[in-house]
Amino acid sequence: MSSFTKSAQQWATFARSWYLIDARMQPPGKIATMCAIRLQGKHKPIYHAISDVGDHVVVINTRHIAFSGNKWEQKVYSSHNQYPGGFKQVTAAQLHLKDPKAIMKLAVYGMLPRNLHRRTMMQRLHLFPEDDLPEDILQNLTEELPQPREVPRRLDQYTPEEQEAFPRLWTPNLFAIHTVRGGERKVPGRFISASADLNDLTVTLIVNTGIQVSSHWRRMQPGGIREPRALET
C-alpha cells in the first residue's frame, strides 16, 4: 500500500515536473526522443493525445553534441522564406557555429506531433549551450535523466588501479617481431631470422617460455595460390 494519500498521488500525477538532460557528447536524435516523450506526457498514466499533460525538459551542453561519421558535413538543413530566390541550405556544422541550440531545437520539433499542441510543448523545452542554469530553473528541477549513450573516458581519466587491472592483449616485453633480410641477428633473449629471397618471407617468433612459432608464406604469384609450408629445423 502506498504511503501517499490520494490527494498527494493526484498532485504528483498531474503536476508538471522538470527534467534535466545533459547533451554533452550525445547524438541529437537520442536526446530529442527523450525530450519528445516527456514533453507530450507519454510517460504518465493519464496521457491522452488531445490533453496537454507534458512536463518541462531542460537540456544543457547543447554546444557539445556529437554526430557520428561525417554527418557534420553531410547533414543539410533547408529553409525557404517564401520569396523568389529565398531557398537556403546550410550544413550541420555551419548551423551549429551560428546557433549552438538550433540543431537540438529542430530535432525535438521534428519529433513532436504535427498539431496545434506542438508550439505549446516547445514552450516547455529549455535549451542551454553550456551547463550554467538560472537560479529559478535550478529550484524547479526534480530529476536528472541518464544519458542515452555512455561517454567514453580518455586514458588520463582512468586511475592507475584501473589501468593495471585492464586486460593486456600483448606485452612488448614478451614478444618481438622483426623482419631481417639477408641474414640473421639476435635480440636479447630472442632469435629472429628471415629469408633473403624477396619472394619469400620468413618470420620466427620466440617467446620467453621457450616455445618457438615459425611461419613461412610464399608470396602470391599471378594465377597462383598462397600456401603455407613449415620451416626446416
N, C-alpha and C positions, 0 to 999 in steps of 0.2 A: 504494500500500500504506500502511495506517495506521501511524503511529509508535507507537501504543499497543499494549501487549501484550494478550493475550486476557483476562488477569485484570483489567487496568485497564479494558478495554472492558466487561466484565461488571459491574464495580463502578460504572462511570458509568451503566450502563443500569438497574441495579436500585436504585441509591441514590436517596433522596428529596431532590430539590433544593428550594431555597427561592426563590420568585419574588416580586418586588416590583412592585406596580401602583399608580400614582398616580391616584386617582379625582377629582382636582380638575377641576371644570367638565366632567365626563364623565357621560353617561347611565347610570343604574344597570344597565339591561338589557345594554348592551355590555360593561360590566365583569363582570357576572355570567356572561356567556357565556365570557369568557376564563378566569375562575376555575373554572367547572364542567369545562372541558376538562382543565385541569391537575390538579384535584382527583381526577378519575377516572383520569387517566393515559392519556387517548386520544392524546396526542402521542407516546407511546412505542411502539416496535415490539412490545413484549411485552404490550400491553394485552389484557385479556380481561374479559368482563362480570362474572365471578364472582371475579376476582382483585383484590386491594387493592394497586395499584401506583401510586397517585396521589402527587403532590408537595404541598408546603406552599405556600400563597399568602398573601402579606402585602399588605393593601390599606390605604393611608394616605389621609388627607384625605377620609374619608367624610362629614365635616361639610359639605364644599364640593361635593357632587354637584350636577348640574343636570338639570332636566326641561325638555322642550320644550313650548311653548304654555302652556296653563293647567293642566297636569297636577298642579301642587302643590295645586290646589283641587278638581280633577275626580277624581283618582285616590283611591279609597276602600279602606281596609283593614278587613276584618271579622274578628271573633273571637267565640267563644262559650265560656263556662266550664262548659257542660253543666248549668247550673241554670236554673230558670224566671226569665225576665227577664234572662238573662246575655248577651244578644246586644248587641254594641257595634260601632260603626263610627266610624272617625276618618279624616280626610283625610291626604294625604301630608305636608302642612305641619305639621299637629298632631303626627303621629307623629315627624317629624324633629326638631321642637323638644323633644320629650320624650326621645328617644334618637337621637342622630345616627348610630348604627350599625345601627338596626333595619331601615331600608329596604334597605340593602345586604345585610344578612343574609337577609332574606326573599327578595330577588331571587335570590341564589345558591342558597338552599334550594329554591326552586321549579324551578331548572334541573337539579338532580341527580335521578337515577332514584329512583323510589319503592320502595326495597327496604331491607334491613337494613344496607346499606353506607352509607346516606346520613348517618347520625349519625356514623359513623367519619370520613367525608370532611369533615364540618363541623368536626370537631375540628382539622383541619389548616388551617382558614381563620382567619386572624388579622386582625382589623379594628381600625383606629385612627382616631379622629376627626381627628387632626392628623398632622403629619409627624414627631413625636417617637417614636422607637422605643427599646425597651430594648437594652442592650448585647449581651445574649445573642442576640437576633434579628438584630442588625446583623452579628454574626460569622458567622451561618449563611447570609446572603443570597448567592446565586450568580449571579443575573441579574435585571435590571430590564426588564420588558416595556414596549414603547411604548404610548402611549395610543391608543385606537381612533379618537379624533377629535382633530384639531388644534385647540388652543385659540387663538382669535383674539386678537391683541395690541391693546392700546389705542394711541391716537395718540402718547401720550407715551413709549411703549416702542419706537418707531421712531427710528433715528438720523437726524440731518439729511441724511446722504447718501442714505438710503433714501427719505426724504420727497421730496427733489429728483428722484430717479430714477423716482418713481411717475408713470405717465402721467396727464396732465390732460385731463379731458373738456371743460372750457371754462375760459377765463381771464377774469376780470372786467374786465381792462384792455382786452380786445379787443371785448367785446360789451356792449351796453347796450340793454335793453328797457324802455320806459316807455309808459304809457298816458296820453295827454293828451286831454281832452275840450274841445271848443270853442276850438281854437286850435293854434298851433304854438310850439315852443320849441326852443332849441338847447342841446346839451350839448357841452362842449369836444371837438372832433374828430368830432362826430356830429350828425345831423339826424333828429329824430323828429317825426312828425306823426300826428294821429289825427282821426277824423271826430267831429263834434259830434252826429250822429244817434245816439240811443240804440239804434236797431235795427241799426245797423251798427257794426262795429269794424274799424279800420284800424291796422295795426302796420307801421311802416317800420324796418328794421334796416340799419344801415350799419356795415361792418367797416372796420378801418383800412386794409385793402388796397384800398379804393375800390369794392368790389362791393356793390351795393345789392340787398337782398332785400326785396320788398314783398309783402304778403299782405293779402287782403281777404275777410272772411267775412260773409255775411248771416245774421243770427240766424234760427234755425229757427222758422217760424210753425206754428201748429196745422194739421195736414193738409198741410204743405208739406215741401220738402226743402231742405237746405242746399247751396248751390252756390258754388264759389269763382269770383271774377272778377278780372281783372288791373286794376291801377290805371292811370290815365291819367298819362302823363309829360309 
